[in-house]
Amino acid sequence: MKNIQNSPPQEKDNPALSKVIERNIRTIIHLRTKAARERGLQGRIADAITSFSGRMIFAYVHIVWFGIWILLNTGRLGVRAFDPFPYGLLTMVVSLEAIFLSTFVLISQNRQGAETERRADLDLHIGLLTEHELTRVLQMLDAIQDKLGIVDHANSELADLEMETKPEDVLAEIHRLQAIELSKRVPS
């Protein structure tokens, strides 16, 4: 097996995958790693806090913390209650924690949303480019078919497929059909 260009020598190609797929996988991993490195300190902190707070260990820590807090404030352990029932200080601390956690989650979601939007733009661009290339290939095949004198069936979809697709036309049709469907659901 040969190594893919720009790969460390210890990485071997998977014989079940083509070189193009291997290259694409490595490119995707490289781009994700690069994006992670380019995040600022604040973004990395927000992601780390969000990641930790989304794990079961976070819940277990809180169960232990609340249990100890409540137990200490019952007076059963010989400690004078510093936050007697209804635990106003605990409520305030937990409320502040919730405010900050929700802020960190929103920061992480905003970053992830921006990444998702960039990926969607890339997907759209590649899809449009692929559609354009396939349309051109169909036009060339049609010209070859004409040159060879091959008769096309009258009900062939080739002419429709050879038409250039304009994204704005597709979106307009989607909106038109959605409006029709919505008007069917809404009683008059």
C-alpha positions as CSV (number, residue, x, y, z in Angstrom):
1,M,0.0,0.0,0.0
2,K,1.2,3.5,-0.8
3,N,1.0,6.5,1.4
4,I,-1.2,9.4,0.4
5,Q,0.7,12.5,-0.4
6,N,1.1,14.9,2.6
7,S,0.3,12.1,5.1
8,P,2.7,10.9,7.8
9,P,4.5,7.7,6.7
10,Q,2.8,5.6,9.4
11,E,-0.7,6.2,7.9
12,K,-1.6,3.6,5.4
13,D,-4.4,3.7,2.8
14,N,-7.5,1.6,3.5
15,P,-7.6,-0.9,0.6
16,A,-11.4,-0.8,0.7
17,L,-11.5,2.9,-0.1
18,S,-10.4,4.8,-3.2
19,K,-7.6,7.3,-3.0
20,V,-10.1,10.1,-3.6
21,I,-12.1,9.1,-0.6
22,E,-9.0,8.8,1.5
23,R,-7.9,12.2,0.4
24,N,-11.4,13.7,1.1
25,I,-11.4,12.2,4.6
26,R,-8.0,13.6,5.4
27,T,-9.0,17.0,4.0
28,I,-12.2,17.1,6.1
29,I,-10.2,16.2,9.2
30,H,-7.6,18.8,8.4
31,L,-10.2,21.5,7.9
32,R,-12.0,20.6,11.2
33,T,-8.6,20.6,13.1
34,K,-7.7,23.9,11.5
35,A,-11.0,25.5,12.5
36,A,-10.6,24.2,16.1
37,R,-7.1,25.7,16.3
38,E,-8.4,29.1,15.0
39,R,-11.0,29.4,17.7
40,G,-10.2,32.1,20.2
41,L,-9.5,31.4,23.9
42,Q,-13.0,32.5,24.8
43,G,-14.6,30.1,22.3
44,R,-12.4,27.2,23.6
45,I,-13.4,28.0,27.2
46,A,-17.1,28.2,26.3
47,D,-16.9,24.9,24.4
48,A,-15.0,23.2,27.2
49,I,-17.6,24.3,29.8
50,T,-20.4,23.3,27.5
51,S,-18.8,19.9,26.8
52,F,-18.3,19.2,30.5
53,S,-21.8,20.4,31.5
54,G,-23.3,18.1,29.0
55,R,-21.8,14.9,30.6
56,M,-23.2,12.7,33.3
57,I,-20.3,13.5,35.6
58,F,-21.6,17.1,35.8
59,A,-24.9,15.7,37.1
60,Y,-23.2,13.4,39.6
61,V,-21.1,16.3,40.9
62,H,-24.3,18.3,41.4
63,I,-26.1,15.5,43.2
64,V,-23.1,15.1,45.6
65,W,-22.8,18.9,46.0
66,F,-26.6,19.4,46.7
67,G,-26.6,16.4,49.0
68,I,-23.7,17.7,51.1
69,W,-25.1,21.2,51.1
70,I,-28.5,20.1,52.4
71,L,-26.9,17.6,54.8
72,L,-24.6,20.3,56.3
73,N,-27.5,22.7,56.6
74,T,-29.7,20.3,58.5
75,G,-27.5,20.5,61.6
76,R,-27.2,16.7,61.8
77,L,-23.4,16.7,61.4
78,G,-22.8,19.1,64.2
79,V,-22.2,22.0,61.8
80,R,-24.1,25.2,62.3
81,A,-26.5,25.8,59.4
82,F,-25.1,28.6,57.1
83,D,-28.0,28.3,54.7
84,P,-31.1,27.0,56.5
85,F,-34.2,25.7,54.7
86,P,-35.4,26.8,52.1
87,Y,-31.8,27.2,51.1
88,G,-31.8,30.7,49.7
89,L,-28.1,30.9,49.2
90,L,-28.1,27.5,47.3
91,T,-31.0,28.8,45.2
92,M,-29.0,31.9,44.3
93,V,-25.8,30.0,43.5
94,V,-27.7,27.5,41.3
95,S,-29.6,30.4,39.5
96,L,-26.3,32.1,38.8
97,E,-24.8,28.9,37.5
98,A,-27.8,28.4,35.3
99,I,-27.4,31.9,33.8
100,F,-23.7,31.3,33.1
101,L,-24.2,27.8,31.7
102,S,-27.0,28.9,29.4
103,T,-24.7,31.8,28.2
104,F,-21.8,29.3,27.5
105,V,-24.2,27.0,25.7
106,L,-25.5,29.9,23.5
107,I,-21.9,30.9,22.7
108,S,-21.1,27.4,21.6
109,Q,-24.3,27.1,19.6
110,N,-23.6,30.3,17.8
111,R,-20.2,29.1,16.8
112,Q,-21.6,25.8,15.7
113,G,-24.3,27.6,13.8
114,A,-21.7,29.7,11.9
115,E,-19.7,26.5,11.1
116,T,-22.9,24.8,9.9
117,E,-23.7,27.8,7.7
118,R,-20.2,27.7,6.1
119,R,-20.6,24.0,5.4
120,A,-24.1,24.5,3.9
121,D,-22.6,27.2,1.7
122,L,-19.9,24.9,0.6
123,D,-22.4,22.1,0.0
124,L,-24.6,24.4,-2.1
125,H,-21.6,25.6,-4.1
126,I,-20.4,22.1,-4.8
127,G,-24.0,21.0,-5.7
128,L,-24.4,23.9,-8.1
129,L,-21.0,23.2,-9.7
130,T,-21.9,19.5,-10.0
131,E,-25.2,20.3,-11.5
132,H,-23.6,22.6,-14.0
133,E,-20.9,20.1,-14.9
134,L,-23.5,17.3,-15.4
135,T,-25.7,19.5,-17.5
136,R,-22.6,20.2,-19.7
137,V,-21.8,16.5,-19.9
138,L,-25.4,15.8,-21.0
139,Q,-25.2,18.5,-23.7
140,M,-22.0,16.9,-24.9
141,L,-23.5,13.4,-24.9
142,D,-26.5,14.8,-26.8
143,A,-24.2,16.3,-29.4
144,I,-22.4,13.0,-29.8
145,Q,-25.7,11.2,-30.1
146,D,-26.7,13.6,-32.9
147,K,-23.3,13.2,-34.6
148,L,-23.7,9.4,-34.6
149,G,-27.2,9.7,-35.8
150,I,-28.8,8.0,-32.8
151,V,-32.5,8.9,-32.6
152,D,-33.8,10.0,-29.3
153,H,-37.2,8.8,-28.0
154,A,-39.8,11.5,-28.0
155,N,-40.6,11.0,-24.4
156,S,-37.0,11.3,-23.3
157,E,-36.2,13.6,-20.3
158,L,-32.9,14.5,-21.9
159,A,-34.0,17.9,-23.0
160,D,-35.3,18.8,-19.5
161,L,-32.0,17.5,-17.9
162,E,-29.9,19.6,-20.3
163,M,-31.5,22.8,-19.2
164,E,-29.4,24.9,-16.8
165,T,-30.8,24.9,-13.3
166,K,-31.0,28.4,-11.6
167,P,-31.1,28.2,-7.8
168,E,-33.4,31.3,-7.6
169,D,-35.9,29.5,-9.8
170,V,-35.8,26.4,-7.7
171,L,-36.2,28.4,-4.5
172,A,-39.1,30.4,-6.0
173,E,-40.9,27.1,-7.0
174,I,-40.3,25.6,-3.5
175,H,-41.9,28.7,-1.9
176,R,-44.8,28.7,-4.4
177,L,-45.6,25.0,-3.7
178,Q,-45.2,25.5,0.1
179,A,-47.6,28.4,0.0
180,I,-50.1,26.2,-1.9
181,E,-49.7,23.4,0.6
182,L,-50.0,25.8,3.5
183,S,-53.2,27.3,2.1
184,K,-54.7,23.8,1.8
185,R,-54.1,23.2,5.5
186,V,-55.5,26.4,6.8
187,P,-59.3,26.3,7.0
188,S,-61.1,29.3,5.4
